[in-house]
Amino acid sequence: METKNLKVELLSLGARVSGVNKGRRGGAGPAAGGMFLFGNTVANVPTQSWFVSQSPYRVEVGNGKYVITSAGERISEVHFPSKKFEELKTKDGIPYNKISLLHGRNCLATTTIQTCMYWNTPKRCKFCAIELSLKSGATIARKKPEQLAEVALMAKKLDQVKHVTLTTGTTAAPDKGINHLAETARAIRAATGLPIHAQFEPPKEFSMIDVLYDAVDTVGIHVESFDREVLEEVALCKADIPLRQYIEAWKRCVEIFGDSQVSSYVIAGMGESDESIIEGSRMLAELGVYPFIVPLRPIPGSDMENEKPPSPDRMRYIYEEVAEILRDNGVSWSKNKAGCVRCRACSALPDFE
């Protein structure tokens, strides 16, 4: 099976694993999965959600190697990235894996503020599990810039990371958490020189984005869905933000960081049409923004834990259509300097370009 098609299958269907680390349980992004390295790509594969038990794919061990199989047939050898730095502790005694984790092949990722102002309200994002990992004790509520700089430096010294992703729960302050992202990024950059990506909700005052100019290399402002009815159902906090505000924020970011350095998560499988994803992605690409399209990840414990991801066939069609749009507009993951787009573990769109 072609690598990109196997990746689409695994992202939608998951893989049954045993004797392998199944990955983090909660968190702000597509959690409940493990990082699989195979062929020339990397995939954040669901391993813990309910639908995984129905997947035809499983990871088996043979002759000391891990192999992805289906119906007893060998599909591909698979490797899992080393996470040696996660076993260490900070100077103040906090395990590194409570501060930051390895995502994909070589991306250091963390949620700098693990709480969100919408979490205990009707406006919370139903697909999100940001505070579940905090509740379980897997992380801490607020990471200090010096802690993340320490972890990033060690991960770099061990040659395990090449770039950094910083995200945050939305804060009640007007800057939405941007100032803490900037402070953290500057500390990491001073210690390591690594390229850095930051994700945040679009603030009302776009001048607040400017504080990131000399702190990060790329940014992500995530619309999640271009179907407003879907947003009103699954992410009311995002539906409350006019699309025009997103568009103007994306434009401001492209002016600051450049084409292909700004991205937006677009989730497939929440009730939207293919056309809304494709046309919304066209608008993003024409702005110079990368549409990071991912299948819905029903995380155990989230409000959407019982949902089912879209089929591989649907995702394959969307990826083929949007990849052509990206080529027409000169937008590409290969131009991106840091973050989810550069990592590419959660989406197969880069593999279809």
C-alpha positions as CSV (number, residue, x, y, z in Angstrom):
1,M,0.0,0.0,0.0
2,E,1.3,3.5,-0.9
3,T,2.5,5.3,2.2
4,K,0.1,8.3,1.9
5,N,-2.9,5.9,1.6
6,L,-1.8,3.9,4.6
7,K,-1.4,7.1,6.6
8,V,-5.0,8.1,5.7
9,E,-6.3,4.7,6.7
10,L,-4.5,4.8,10.1
11,L,-5.5,8.4,10.9
12,S,-9.2,7.5,10.4
13,L,-9.3,4.0,11.6
14,G,-6.5,3.8,14.2
15,A,-4.4,0.8,15.0
16,R,-4.6,-1.9,17.7
17,V,-1.4,-2.0,19.7
18,S,-0.1,-4.0,22.6
19,G,3.3,-3.7,24.3
20,V,3.7,-0.2,22.9
21,N,3.2,3.2,24.5
22,K,-0.3,4.2,23.4
23,G,0.5,7.9,23.8
24,R,-1.1,10.7,26.0
25,R,-4.7,10.3,27.0
26,G,-5.8,13.9,27.2
27,G,-4.6,17.3,26.0
28,A,-5.3,20.3,23.7
29,G,-4.7,18.6,20.3
30,P,-5.4,15.2,18.7
31,A,-4.6,13.1,21.8
32,A,-5.2,9.4,22.5
33,G,-2.8,8.4,19.9
34,G,0.8,7.3,19.3
35,M,3.4,8.5,16.9
36,F,4.1,6.0,14.1
37,L,7.1,6.4,11.8
38,F,6.8,4.4,8.5
39,G,7.8,4.8,4.9
40,N,8.8,8.5,4.5
41,T,6.2,9.9,6.8
42,V,5.0,10.2,10.4
43,A,1.4,9.7,11.7
44,N,-0.3,10.4,15.0
45,V,-2.4,7.2,15.0
46,P,-5.5,6.8,17.3
47,T,-4.8,4.0,19.7
48,Q,-7.2,4.5,22.6
49,S,-10.6,5.6,21.3
50,W,-13.6,3.1,21.0
51,F,-13.4,2.7,17.3
52,V,-9.8,1.4,17.3
53,S,-11.1,-2.0,18.4
54,Q,-12.8,-2.2,15.0
55,S,-9.7,-1.3,13.0
56,P,-8.2,-3.9,10.6
57,Y,-4.8,-2.6,11.4
58,R,-2.7,-3.8,14.3
59,V,1.0,-3.5,15.4
60,E,2.7,-6.8,15.9
61,V,6.3,-7.7,17.0
62,G,8.3,-10.1,14.9
63,N,12.1,-10.7,14.9
64,G,12.6,-7.7,17.2
65,K,10.8,-5.4,14.8
66,Y,7.4,-3.7,14.9
67,V,5.2,-4.3,11.9
68,I,1.8,-2.9,10.9
69,T,-0.5,-5.8,9.7
70,S,-4.0,-6.2,8.4
71,A,-5.8,-9.5,8.3
72,G,-2.5,-11.2,9.0
73,E,-0.8,-9.5,6.1
74,R,2.4,-7.5,6.6
75,I,1.7,-3.9,5.5
76,S,4.8,-1.9,6.7
77,E,7.5,-1.9,9.2
78,V,7.0,0.8,11.8
79,H,9.2,2.6,14.2
80,F,8.5,4.8,17.3
81,P,10.5,7.9,18.1
82,S,12.9,7.9,21.0
83,K,11.7,10.0,24.0
84,K,14.7,9.9,26.3
85,F,14.4,13.5,27.3
86,E,10.9,12.9,28.7
87,E,12.4,10.6,31.4
88,L,14.4,13.4,33.0
89,K,13.4,16.0,35.6
90,T,13.8,19.8,35.7
91,K,16.0,21.5,38.3
92,D,12.9,22.0,40.5
93,G,12.1,18.3,40.3
94,I,9.2,18.3,37.8
95,P,9.3,15.4,35.2
96,Y,10.0,16.7,31.7
97,N,7.0,14.8,30.4
98,K,4.7,17.0,32.5
99,I,6.3,20.1,30.9
100,S,6.6,19.1,27.2
101,L,6.3,16.0,24.9
102,L,7.7,14.8,21.6
103,H,5.3,15.1,18.8
104,G,5.8,13.5,15.4
105,R,9.4,12.8,14.5
106,N,11.2,15.7,16.1
107,C,8.8,18.4,17.3
108,L,8.8,19.5,21.0
109,A,5.2,20.4,21.9
110,T,3.5,21.8,24.9
111,T,0.3,23.6,26.1
112,T,1.8,26.5,28.0
113,I,-1.4,27.2,29.9
114,Q,-3.4,24.0,30.4
115,T,-6.6,25.7,31.4
116,C,-9.2,27.4,29.2
117,M,-11.7,30.0,30.1
118,Y,-14.4,28.1,28.1
119,W,-13.8,24.7,29.7
120,N,-16.6,24.8,32.4
121,T,-19.0,26.7,30.2
122,P,-21.5,25.8,27.4
123,K,-19.0,27.4,25.0
124,R,-16.3,24.8,25.4
125,C,-15.1,22.9,22.3
126,K,-16.7,19.5,22.4
127,F,-13.8,17.8,20.7
128,C,-11.2,19.2,23.1
129,A,-9.7,17.5,26.1
130,I,-7.3,20.2,27.3
131,E,-8.1,20.0,31.0
132,L,-8.4,16.2,31.2
133,S,-4.6,15.7,31.2
134,L,-4.4,18.3,34.0
135,K,-7.1,16.5,36.0
136,S,-5.2,13.2,35.6
137,G,-2.0,14.7,36.9
138,A,-0.2,14.1,33.6
139,T,0.8,17.8,33.3
140,I,0.9,21.1,35.2
141,A,-1.4,24.1,34.8
142,R,1.1,26.7,33.8
143,K,4.5,26.1,32.4
144,K,7.2,28.6,33.2
145,P,9.3,30.0,30.4
146,E,12.5,28.9,32.1
147,Q,11.1,25.3,32.6
148,L,10.4,25.0,28.9
149,A,13.7,26.5,27.9
150,E,15.4,23.9,30.1
151,V,13.5,21.0,28.5
152,A,14.0,22.3,25.0
153,L,17.7,22.7,25.5
154,M,18.1,19.1,26.7
155,A,15.9,17.7,24.0
156,K,18.1,19.6,21.4
157,K,21.3,18.3,23.0
158,L,20.0,14.8,22.7
159,D,19.3,15.5,19.0
160,Q,15.6,14.7,19.5
161,V,13.9,17.9,18.4
162,K,14.3,20.3,15.5
163,H,11.4,22.7,16.1
164,V,8.9,23.7,18.8
165,T,5.1,24.0,19.0
166,L,3.5,26.2,21.7
167,T,-0.2,26.3,22.2
168,T,-2.4,27.6,25.0
169,G,-5.8,27.4,26.5
170,T,-7.6,30.7,25.9
171,T,-7.3,33.1,28.9
172,A,-9.7,35.8,30.0
173,A,-7.2,38.5,29.3
174,P,-7.6,40.6,26.1
175,D,-4.4,39.1,24.7
176,K,-6.0,35.6,24.9
177,G,-2.7,34.2,26.3
178,I,-0.4,35.6,23.5
179,N,1.9,37.5,25.9
180,H,2.7,34.3,27.8
181,L,3.4,32.5,24.5
182,A,5.7,35.3,23.5
183,E,7.6,35.3,26.8
184,T,8.0,31.5,26.6
185,A,9.1,31.5,23.0
186,R,11.8,34.1,23.7
187,A,13.2,32.0,26.6
188,I,13.3,28.9,24.4
189,R,14.8,30.8,21.5
190,A,17.5,32.3,23.7
191,A,18.4,28.9,25.1
192,T,18.2,26.8,21.9
193,G,17.8,28.9,18.7
194,L,15.1,26.4,17.6
195,P,12.3,27.5,15.2
196,I,9.1,28.0,17.1
197,H,5.4,27.9,16.3
198,A,2.6,29.4,18.4
199,Q,-1.2,28.9,18.4
200,F,-3.8,31.2,19.8
201,E,-7.4,32.5,19.4
202,P,-7.6,35.7,17.3
203,P,-7.6,38.7,19.6
204,K,-9.9,41.6,18.9
205,E,-7.0,43.9,18.7
206,F,-4.7,42.6,16.0
207,S,-1.8,44.7,17.3
208,M,-1.5,42.1,20.0
209,I,-0.2,39.6,17.4
210,D,2.7,41.9,16.8
211,V,4.4,41.0,20.1
212,L,5.1,37.6,18.5
213,Y,7.0,39.1,15.6
214,D,10.5,38.5,17.0
215,A,9.6,35.6,19.2
216,V,8.2,32.9,16.8
217,D,8.6,31.8,13.2
218,T,5.1,30.5,12.5
219,V,1.6,30.8,14.0
220,G,-1.7,29.0,14.0
221,I,-5.2,30.4,14.3
222,H,-7.6,27.6,14.2
223,V,-11.1,28.0,12.8
224,E,-11.9,24.3,13.1
225,S,-14.9,24.4,10.7
226,F,-16.2,26.7,7.9
227,D,-19.7,25.5,8.6
228,R,-21.1,28.0,11.1
229,E,-24.0,25.7,12.1
230,V,-21.4,23.0,13.0
231,L,-19.4,25.5,15.0
232,E,-22.4,26.6,16.9
233,E,-23.0,23.0,17.9
234,V,-19.5,21.8,18.7
235,A,-17.5,25.0,19.4
236,L,-19.7,27.9,20.4
237,C,-16.7,29.9,21.6
238,K,-15.4,29.9,18.1
239,A,-18.8,30.5,16.5
240,D,-19.0,33.7,18.5
241,I,-16.0,35.0,16.7
242,P,-17.1,36.4,13.2
243,L,-15.4,34.8,10.3
244,R,-14.2,38.3,9.2
245,Q,-12.2,38.5,12.4
246,Y,-10.4,35.3,11.6
247,I,-9.8,36.5,8.0
248,E,-8.3,39.8,9.2
249,A,-6.2,38.0,11.8
250,W,-4.9,35.5,9.2
251,K,-4.0,38.4,6.8
252,R,-2.2,40.3,9.6
253,C,-0.2,37.1,10.4
254,V,0.7,36.5,6.8
255,E,2.0,40.1,6.6
256,I,4.2,39.5,9.6
257,F,5.4,35.9,9.1
258,G,4.9,35.3,5.4
259,D,3.2,32.8,3.1
260,S,2.9,29.2,4.3
261,Q,4.0,30.3,7.8
262,V,0.4,30.7,9.0
263,S,-2.0,27.8,9.5
264,S,-5.4,26.8,10.6
265,Y,-6.7,23.5,11.8
266,V,-9.8,22.3,9.9
267,I,-11.6,19.3,11.3
268,A,-13.4,16.9,9.1
269,G,-16.2,14.7,10.5
270,M,-18.3,17.0,12.6
271,G,-21.3,17.3,10.2
272,E,-19.9,19.7,7.6
273,S,-19.9,19.1,3.8
274,D,-16.9,18.3,1.8
275,E,-17.5,21.5,-0.2
276,S,-17.2,23.7,3.0
277,I,-13.8,22.2,3.7
278,I,-12.6,22.5,0.1
279,E,-13.8,26.0,-0.5
280,G,-12.7,27.2,2.9
281,S,-9.3,25.7,2.2
282,R,-9.2,27.5,-1.1
283,M,-9.9,30.8,0.7
284,L,-7.1,30.1,3.2
285,A,-4.6,29.1,0.4
286,E,-5.4,32.3,-1.5
287,L,-4.5,34.2,1.7
288,G,-1.2,32.3,2.0
289,V,-2.5,30.3,4.9
290,Y,-2.0,26.5,5.2
291,P,-5.3,24.6,5.9
292,F,-4.2,21.8,8.2
293,I,-7.0,19.3,7.6
294,V,-7.4,16.5,10.1
295,P,-10.1,13.8,10.7
296,L,-12.1,14.2,13.9
297,R,-10.3,12.6,16.8
298,P,-12.9,11.4,19.4
299,I,-10.8,11.6,22.5
300,P,-11.9,9.4,25.5
301,G,-13.4,11.7,28.1
302,S,-14.3,14.6,25.7
303,D,-17.8,15.5,24.8
304,M,-17.4,13.9,21.4
305,E,-15.8,10.6,22.6
306,N,-18.5,8.5,21.1
307,E,-18.3,10.0,17.6
308,K,-16.7,8.2,14.7
309,P,-14.0,9.7,12.4
310,P,-14.7,10.3,8.7
311,S,-13.9,7.4,6.4
312,P,-10.5,7.0,4.7
313,D,-12.2,7.4,1.3
314,R,-13.7,10.7,2.3
315,M,-10.4,12.0,3.7
316,R,-8.6,10.9,0.6
317,Y,-10.9,12.8,-1.7
318,I,-10.6,16.0,0.4
319,Y,-6.8,15.7,0.5
320,E,-6.6,15.2,-3.2
321,E,-8.8,18.2,-3.9
322,V,-7.1,20.6,-1.4
323,A,-3.6,19.4,-2.4
324,E,-4.3,20.7,-5.9
325,I,-5.5,24.0,-4.5
326,L,-2.3,24.3,-2.5
327,R,-0.1,23.7,-5.6
328,D,-2.1,26.3,-7.6
329,N,-1.4,28.9,-4.9
330,G,2.2,28.0,-4.1
331,V,1.4,27.1,-0.4
332,S,3.2,24.1,0.9
333,W,4.2,22.3,4.1
334,S,7.7,22.1,2.8
335,K,8.1,25.9,3.1
336,N,6.8,26.0,6.7
337,K,9.5,26.5,9.4
338,A,8.0,25.1,12.5
339,G,4.9,23.6,14.2
340,C,2.1,21.2,13.2
341,V,2.4,21.8,9.5
342,R,6.1,21.1,9.6
343,C,5.5,18.0,11.9
344,R,2.7,16.7,9.6
345,A,1.8,13.8,12.0
346,C,-1.9,14.7,12.4
347,S,-2.7,15.3,8.8
348,A,-2.0,13.5,5.5
349,L,-2.5,16.6,3.4
350,P,1.3,17.3,3.3
351,D,1.7,13.7,1.9
352,F,-0.7,14.5,-0.9
353,E,0.9,17.7,-2.1
